[in-house]
């Protein structure tokens, strides 16, 4: 019996999105109830969020449900598929851990809550931006999993754009808010990958 690996990849990706939505649902509802003291919805911030969502989510959806991108398909092999699926599982685990540690301090964009606390425990002991680690792992996992040049790599471009436009600004915001506490935290942690970056 042969499996249609492209179909398997599509199903795995859709299951991943559903699981991600489940992990994110409660933090979303809860954090909405906590008032914000600083809200940054600049044009740059909006652009980042849109391009990231298009790359990570909408382009793969277009590939899965339409035939627009079929010209960019390639033949999938089992090892790449398994590696991609494994990375998506790691990504889900990371999302779960970041939401657990960040709690109400989480937001989609660059905001600070009233009474914002700096979180440096749980997975935040290891790196300063574990949620961005989770998104990188998602983007890399999708590149392995989806046998299509456009849908597979759009996540890396989309999230990469958000990451590089945002992370410096986010750290500046945290430094302005938490001063020496954040500087000390920066000295003992890496940004995204423990020991590397
Ligand atoms: N960059 C982090 C958080 C992403 S959510 C990560 O990748 O895990 C974005 C919001 O989280 C920011 O608006 C900021 O208010 C908040 N934030 C980022 N790092 C934080 C920390 N160490 N403690 C508390 N809040 C933090």
py3Dmol code that shows the C-alpha trace and the ligand (Angstrom):
import py3Dmol

protein = """\
ATOM      1  CA  UNK A   1       0.000   0.000   0.000  1.00  0.00           C
ATOM      2  CA  UNK A   2       1.338   3.461  -0.827  1.00  0.00           C
ATOM      3  CA  UNK A   3       0.464   6.631   1.015  1.00  0.00           C
ATOM      4  CA  UNK A   4      -0.130   9.920  -0.696  1.00  0.00           C
ATOM      5  CA  UNK A   5       2.557  11.823   1.224  1.00  0.00           C
ATOM      6  CA  UNK A   6       1.288  15.177   0.008  1.00  0.00           C
ATOM      7  CA  UNK A   7      -2.123  14.458   1.469  1.00  0.00           C
ATOM      8  CA  UNK A   8      -0.553  13.223   4.703  1.00  0.00           C
ATOM      9  CA  UNK A   9       1.468  16.450   4.939  1.00  0.00           C
ATOM     10  CA  UNK A  10      -1.665  18.551   4.411  1.00  0.00           C
ATOM     11  CA  UNK A  11      -3.551  16.683   7.118  1.00  0.00           C
ATOM     12  CA  UNK A  12      -0.664  16.992   9.589  1.00  0.00           C
ATOM     13  CA  UNK A  13      -0.427  20.729   8.920  1.00  0.00           C
ATOM     14  CA  UNK A  14      -4.171  21.230   9.460  1.00  0.00           C
ATOM     15  CA  UNK A  15      -4.070  19.212  12.697  1.00  0.00           C
ATOM     16  CA  UNK A  16      -1.171  21.387  13.834  1.00  0.00           C
ATOM     17  CA  UNK A  17      -3.175  24.572  13.184  1.00  0.00           C
ATOM     18  CA  UNK A  18      -6.135  23.230  15.150  1.00  0.00           C
ATOM     19  CA  UNK A  19      -3.899  22.231  18.085  1.00  0.00           C
ATOM     20  CA  UNK A  20      -2.210  25.643  17.982  1.00  0.00           C
ATOM     21  CA  UNK A  21      -5.617  27.342  18.079  1.00  0.00           C
ATOM     22  CA  UNK A  22      -6.593  25.240  21.088  1.00  0.00           C
ATOM     23  CA  UNK A  23      -3.380  26.136  22.957  1.00  0.00           C
ATOM     24  CA  UNK A  24      -3.878  29.803  22.195  1.00  0.00           C
ATOM     25  CA  UNK A  25      -7.590  30.091  22.851  1.00  0.00           C
ATOM     26  CA  UNK A  26      -7.633  30.460  26.631  1.00  0.00           C
ATOM     27  CA  UNK A  27      -4.614  32.792  26.928  1.00  0.00           C
ATOM     28  CA  UNK A  28      -6.327  34.947  24.312  1.00  0.00           C
ATOM     29  CA  UNK A  29      -9.564  35.229  26.253  1.00  0.00           C
ATOM     30  CA  UNK A  30      -7.792  35.761  29.583  1.00  0.00           C
ATOM     31  CA  UNK A  31      -5.253  38.311  28.482  1.00  0.00           C
ATOM     32  CA  UNK A  32      -7.942  40.360  26.775  1.00  0.00           C
ATOM     33  CA  UNK A  33      -9.389  41.077  30.204  1.00  0.00           C
ATOM     34  CA  UNK A  34      -6.130  42.607  31.445  1.00  0.00           C
ATOM     35  CA  UNK A  35      -5.865  46.291  30.635  1.00  0.00           C
ATOM     36  CA  UNK A  36      -2.920  47.603  28.629  1.00  0.00           C
ATOM     37  CA  UNK A  37      -0.825  50.610  29.548  1.00  0.00           C
ATOM     38  CA  UNK A  38       1.234  50.775  26.366  1.00  0.00           C
ATOM     39  CA  UNK A  39      -0.199  49.838  22.992  1.00  0.00           C
ATOM     40  CA  UNK A  40       1.904  49.900  19.870  1.00  0.00           C
ATOM     41  CA  UNK A  41      -0.091  49.393  16.698  1.00  0.00           C
ATOM     42  CA  UNK A  42       2.151  51.302  14.359  1.00  0.00           C
ATOM     43  CA  UNK A  43       2.060  50.727  10.622  1.00  0.00           C
ATOM     44  CA  UNK A  44       5.254  48.667  10.951  1.00  0.00           C
ATOM     45  CA  UNK A  45       3.669  46.522  13.660  1.00  0.00           C
ATOM     46  CA  UNK A  46       0.508  45.922  11.606  1.00  0.00           C
ATOM     47  CA  UNK A  47       2.516  45.151   8.479  1.00  0.00           C
ATOM     48  CA  UNK A  48       4.639  42.646  10.448  1.00  0.00           C
ATOM     49  CA  UNK A  49       1.636  40.826  11.817  1.00  0.00           C
ATOM     50  CA  UNK A  50      -0.090  40.625   8.437  1.00  0.00           C
ATOM     51  CA  UNK A  51       2.939  39.350   6.528  1.00  0.00           C
ATOM     52  CA  UNK A  52       3.648  36.796   9.244  1.00  0.00           C
ATOM     53  CA  UNK A  53       0.061  35.485   9.220  1.00  0.00           C
ATOM     54  CA  UNK A  54       0.056  35.339   5.404  1.00  0.00           C
ATOM     55  CA  UNK A  55       3.340  33.425   5.283  1.00  0.00           C
ATOM     56  CA  UNK A  56       2.730  31.014   8.132  1.00  0.00           C
ATOM     57  CA  UNK A  57      -0.977  30.475   7.625  1.00  0.00           C
ATOM     58  CA  UNK A  58      -2.792  31.814   4.582  1.00  0.00           C
ATOM     59  CA  UNK A  59      -0.386  30.754   1.832  1.00  0.00           C
ATOM     60  CA  UNK A  60      -0.286  27.115   3.069  1.00  0.00           C
ATOM     61  CA  UNK A  61      -4.114  27.248   3.270  1.00  0.00           C
ATOM     62  CA  UNK A  62      -4.312  28.442  -0.332  1.00  0.00           C
ATOM     63  CA  UNK A  63      -2.037  25.570  -1.371  1.00  0.00           C
ATOM     64  CA  UNK A  64      -4.086  23.024   0.584  1.00  0.00           C
ATOM     65  CA  UNK A  65      -7.525  24.105  -0.591  1.00  0.00           C
ATOM     66  CA  UNK A  66      -6.953  25.434  -4.107  1.00  0.00           C
ATOM     67  CA  UNK A  67      -4.794  24.505  -7.087  1.00  0.00           C
ATOM     68  CA  UNK A  68      -3.189  27.967  -7.480  1.00  0.00           C
ATOM     69  CA  UNK A  69       0.235  26.885  -6.223  1.00  0.00           C
ATOM     70  CA  UNK A  70       0.319  23.358  -7.618  1.00  0.00           C
ATOM     71  CA  UNK A  71       2.941  24.361 -10.186  1.00  0.00           C
ATOM     72  CA  UNK A  72       5.456  24.657  -7.331  1.00  0.00           C
ATOM     73  CA  UNK A  73       4.874  21.169  -5.912  1.00  0.00           C
ATOM     74  CA  UNK A  74       7.702  18.681  -5.539  1.00  0.00           C
ATOM     75  CA  UNK A  75       7.660  15.021  -4.561  1.00  0.00           C
ATOM     76  CA  UNK A  76       7.727  14.545  -0.816  1.00  0.00           C
ATOM     77  CA  UNK A  77       9.885  11.934   0.873  1.00  0.00           C
ATOM     78  CA  UNK A  78       9.069  10.194   4.112  1.00  0.00           C
ATOM     79  CA  UNK A  79      12.097  11.409   6.035  1.00  0.00           C
ATOM     80  CA  UNK A  80      11.431  15.087   5.329  1.00  0.00           C
ATOM     81  CA  UNK A  81       7.801  14.588   6.249  1.00  0.00           C
ATOM     82  CA  UNK A  82       8.657  12.937   9.561  1.00  0.00           C
ATOM     83  CA  UNK A  83      11.194  15.650  10.393  1.00  0.00           C
ATOM     84  CA  UNK A  84       8.686  18.385   9.594  1.00  0.00           C
ATOM     85  CA  UNK A  85       5.968  16.762  11.678  1.00  0.00           C
ATOM     86  CA  UNK A  86       8.416  16.316  14.575  1.00  0.00           C
ATOM     87  CA  UNK A  87       9.372  19.998  14.462  1.00  0.00           C
ATOM     88  CA  UNK A  88       5.722  21.037  14.480  1.00  0.00           C
ATOM     89  CA  UNK A  89       5.226  18.927  17.614  1.00  0.00           C
ATOM     90  CA  UNK A  90       8.209  20.631  19.251  1.00  0.00           C
ATOM     91  CA  UNK A  91       6.716  23.983  18.275  1.00  0.00           C
ATOM     92  CA  UNK A  92       3.378  23.129  19.941  1.00  0.00           C
ATOM     93  CA  UNK A  93       5.194  22.132  23.124  1.00  0.00           C
ATOM     94  CA  UNK A  94       7.077  25.445  23.101  1.00  0.00           C
ATOM     95  CA  UNK A  95       3.872  27.431  22.601  1.00  0.00           C
ATOM     96  CA  UNK A  96       2.331  25.645  25.542  1.00  0.00           C
ATOM     97  CA  UNK A  97       5.331  26.400  27.772  1.00  0.00           C
ATOM     98  CA  UNK A  98       5.516  30.061  26.780  1.00  0.00           C
ATOM     99  CA  UNK A  99       1.837  30.661  27.463  1.00  0.00           C
ATOM    100  CA  UNK A 100       2.190  28.930  30.796  1.00  0.00           C
ATOM    101  CA  UNK A 101       5.089  31.174  31.809  1.00  0.00           C
ATOM    102  CA  UNK A 102       3.860  34.443  30.291  1.00  0.00           C
ATOM    103  CA  UNK A 103       0.210  34.202  31.403  1.00  0.00           C
ATOM    104  CA  UNK A 104      -1.569  37.553  31.230  1.00  0.00           C
ATOM    105  CA  UNK A 105       1.581  39.379  30.142  1.00  0.00           C
ATOM    106  CA  UNK A 106       1.161  37.964  26.650  1.00  0.00           C
ATOM    107  CA  UNK A 107      -0.097  40.010  23.708  1.00  0.00           C
ATOM    108  CA  UNK A 108      -0.134  39.703  19.921  1.00  0.00           C
ATOM    109  CA  UNK A 109       1.743  42.920  19.374  1.00  0.00           C
ATOM    110  CA  UNK A 110       4.145  45.154  21.263  1.00  0.00           C
ATOM    111  CA  UNK A 111       2.071  46.083  24.289  1.00  0.00           C
ATOM    112  CA  UNK A 112       2.608  46.368  28.004  1.00  0.00           C
ATOM    113  CA  UNK A 113      -0.107  45.503  30.506  1.00  0.00           C
ATOM    114  CA  UNK A 114      -0.982  47.632  33.478  1.00  0.00           C
ATOM    115  CA  UNK A 115       1.180  46.367  36.305  1.00  0.00           C
ATOM    116  CA  UNK A 116       3.327  44.459  33.789  1.00  0.00           C
ATOM    117  CA  UNK A 117       5.732  41.982  35.403  1.00  0.00           C
ATOM    118  CA  UNK A 118       8.953  40.839  33.789  1.00  0.00           C
ATOM    119  CA  UNK A 119       8.845  37.057  33.394  1.00  0.00           C
ATOM    120  CA  UNK A 120      12.239  35.333  33.669  1.00  0.00           C
ATOM    121  CA  UNK A 121      11.114  31.946  34.957  1.00  0.00           C
ATOM    122  CA  UNK A 122       9.986  28.718  33.316  1.00  0.00           C
ATOM    123  CA  UNK A 123      11.078  28.588  29.713  1.00  0.00           C
ATOM    124  CA  UNK A 124      12.019  32.309  29.942  1.00  0.00           C
ATOM    125  CA  UNK A 125      15.037  31.213  32.002  1.00  0.00           C
ATOM    126  CA  UNK A 126      16.513  29.654  28.870  1.00  0.00           C
ATOM    127  CA  UNK A 127      15.915  32.355  26.242  1.00  0.00           C
ATOM    128  CA  UNK A 128      14.321  35.804  26.098  1.00  0.00           C
ATOM    129  CA  UNK A 129      11.966  35.059  23.211  1.00  0.00           C
ATOM    130  CA  UNK A 130      10.803  31.441  23.454  1.00  0.00           C
ATOM    131  CA  UNK A 131       7.543  32.249  21.697  1.00  0.00           C
ATOM    132  CA  UNK A 132       9.539  33.475  18.713  1.00  0.00           C
ATOM    133  CA  UNK A 133      11.585  30.272  18.994  1.00  0.00           C
ATOM    134  CA  UNK A 134       8.262  28.408  18.689  1.00  0.00           C
ATOM    135  CA  UNK A 135       7.375  30.403  15.551  1.00  0.00           C
ATOM    136  CA  UNK A 136      10.829  29.771  14.020  1.00  0.00           C
ATOM    137  CA  UNK A 137      10.456  26.045  14.697  1.00  0.00           C
ATOM    138  CA  UNK A 138       6.973  26.189  13.107  1.00  0.00           C
ATOM    139  CA  UNK A 139       8.376  27.916   9.999  1.00  0.00           C
ATOM    140  CA  UNK A 140      11.285  25.469   9.683  1.00  0.00           C
ATOM    141  CA  UNK A 141       8.974  22.499  10.328  1.00  0.00           C
ATOM    142  CA  UNK A 142       6.571  23.668   7.612  1.00  0.00           C
ATOM    143  CA  UNK A 143       9.465  24.028   5.159  1.00  0.00           C
ATOM    144  CA  UNK A 144      10.296  20.357   5.723  1.00  0.00           C
ATOM    145  CA  UNK A 145       6.712  19.137   5.848  1.00  0.00           C
ATOM    146  CA  UNK A 146       5.002  20.833   2.911  1.00  0.00           C
ATOM    147  CA  UNK A 147       6.168  19.625  -0.508  1.00  0.00           C
ATOM    148  CA  UNK A 148       5.628  22.939  -2.243  1.00  0.00           C
ATOM    149  CA  UNK A 149       8.300  25.613  -2.750  1.00  0.00           C
ATOM    150  CA  UNK A 150       5.939  28.512  -2.081  1.00  0.00           C
ATOM    151  CA  UNK A 151       3.738  27.168   0.734  1.00  0.00           C
ATOM    152  CA  UNK A 152       6.728  25.503   2.403  1.00  0.00           C
ATOM    153  CA  UNK A 153       8.982  28.550   2.544  1.00  0.00           C
ATOM    154  CA  UNK A 154       6.460  31.387   2.906  1.00  0.00           C
ATOM    155  CA  UNK A 155       6.444  30.939   6.693  1.00  0.00           C
ATOM    156  CA  UNK A 156      10.184  31.560   6.971  1.00  0.00           C
ATOM    157  CA  UNK A 157       9.864  34.755   4.957  1.00  0.00           C
ATOM    158  CA  UNK A 158       6.691  35.926   6.722  1.00  0.00           C
ATOM    159  CA  UNK A 159       7.766  35.215  10.265  1.00  0.00           C
ATOM    160  CA  UNK A 160      11.368  36.219   9.561  1.00  0.00           C
ATOM    161  CA  UNK A 161      10.106  39.654   8.513  1.00  0.00           C
ATOM    162  CA  UNK A 162       8.114  40.070  11.726  1.00  0.00           C
ATOM    163  CA  UNK A 163      10.964  38.817  13.851  1.00  0.00           C
ATOM    164  CA  UNK A 164      13.654  41.107  12.475  1.00  0.00           C
ATOM    165  CA  UNK A 165      11.360  44.146  12.401  1.00  0.00           C
ATOM    166  CA  UNK A 166      10.146  43.556  15.919  1.00  0.00           C
ATOM    167  CA  UNK A 167      12.670  41.953  18.219  1.00  0.00           C
ATOM    168  CA  UNK A 168      14.995  44.959  18.611  1.00  0.00           C
ATOM    169  CA  UNK A 169      12.059  47.248  19.250  1.00  0.00           C
ATOM    170  CA  UNK A 170      10.610  44.806  21.774  1.00  0.00           C
ATOM    171  CA  UNK A 171      13.876  44.680  23.698  1.00  0.00           C
ATOM    172  CA  UNK A 172      14.095  48.488  23.668  1.00  0.00           C
ATOM    173  CA  UNK A 173      10.565  48.634  25.053  1.00  0.00           C
ATOM    174  CA  UNK A 174      11.424  46.130  27.796  1.00  0.00           C
ATOM    175  CA  UNK A 175      14.619  48.017  28.644  1.00  0.00           C
ATOM    176  CA  UNK A 176      12.717  51.292  28.919  1.00  0.00           C
ATOM    177  CA  UNK A 177      10.153  49.649  31.195  1.00  0.00           C
ATOM    178  CA  UNK A 178      12.335  47.401  33.366  1.00  0.00           C
ATOM    179  CA  UNK A 179      15.779  49.086  33.150  1.00  0.00           C
ATOM    180  CA  UNK A 180      18.582  47.253  34.936  1.00  0.00           C
ATOM    181  CA  UNK A 181      16.414  44.224  35.587  1.00  0.00           C
ATOM    182  CA  UNK A 182      16.079  43.644  31.836  1.00  0.00           C
ATOM    183  CA  UNK A 183      19.742  44.492  31.135  1.00  0.00           C
ATOM    184  CA  UNK A 184      20.785  41.846  33.676  1.00  0.00           C
ATOM    185  CA  UNK A 185      18.333  39.383  32.120  1.00  0.00           C
ATOM    186  CA  UNK A 186      19.874  40.104  28.678  1.00  0.00           C
ATOM    187  CA  UNK A 187      23.336  39.361  30.020  1.00  0.00           C
ATOM    188  CA  UNK A 188      22.439  35.876  31.173  1.00  0.00           C
ATOM    189  CA  UNK A 189      20.224  34.757  28.264  1.00  0.00           C
ATOM    190  CA  UNK A 190      20.281  34.426  24.489  1.00  0.00           C
ATOM    191  CA  UNK A 191      17.496  35.685  22.250  1.00  0.00           C
ATOM    192  CA  UNK A 192      16.010  32.615  20.605  1.00  0.00           C
ATOM    193  CA  UNK A 193      18.186  29.508  20.705  1.00  0.00           C
ATOM    194  CA  UNK A 194      19.939  28.661  23.996  1.00  0.00           C
ATOM    195  CA  UNK A 195      23.683  29.071  23.685  1.00  0.00           C
ATOM    196  CA  UNK A 196      23.508  30.051  19.990  1.00  0.00           C
ATOM    197  CA  UNK A 197      21.486  33.159  19.221  1.00  0.00           C
TER     198      UNK A 197
END
"""
ligand_1 = """\
26
LIG
N 9.081 37.934 22.762
C 8.471 37.066 23.746
C 7.004 37.407 23.985
C 6.146 37.506 22.769
S 4.538 38.170 23.147
C 8.668 35.634 23.326
O 9.041 35.400 22.193
O 8.433 34.744 24.132
C 4.880 39.895 23.069
C 4.666 40.631 24.374
O 5.244 39.915 25.448
C 5.361 41.976 24.390
O 4.464 42.948 23.988
C 5.841 42.187 25.819
O 4.966 43.031 26.501
C 5.717 40.811 26.431
N 6.996 40.278 26.904
C 8.065 39.929 26.175
N 9.040 39.415 26.948
C 8.552 39.425 28.220
C 9.058 39.018 29.487
N 10.284 38.476 29.606
N 8.267 39.202 30.564
C 7.052 39.744 30.458
N 6.509 40.123 29.303
C 7.242 39.980 28.197
"""
view = py3Dmol.view(width=600, height=400)
view.addModel(protein, "pdb")
view.setStyle({"model": 0}, {"cartoon": {"style": "trace"}})
view.addModel(ligand_1, "xyz")
view.setStyle({"model": 1}, {"stick": {}})
view.zoomTo()
view.show()
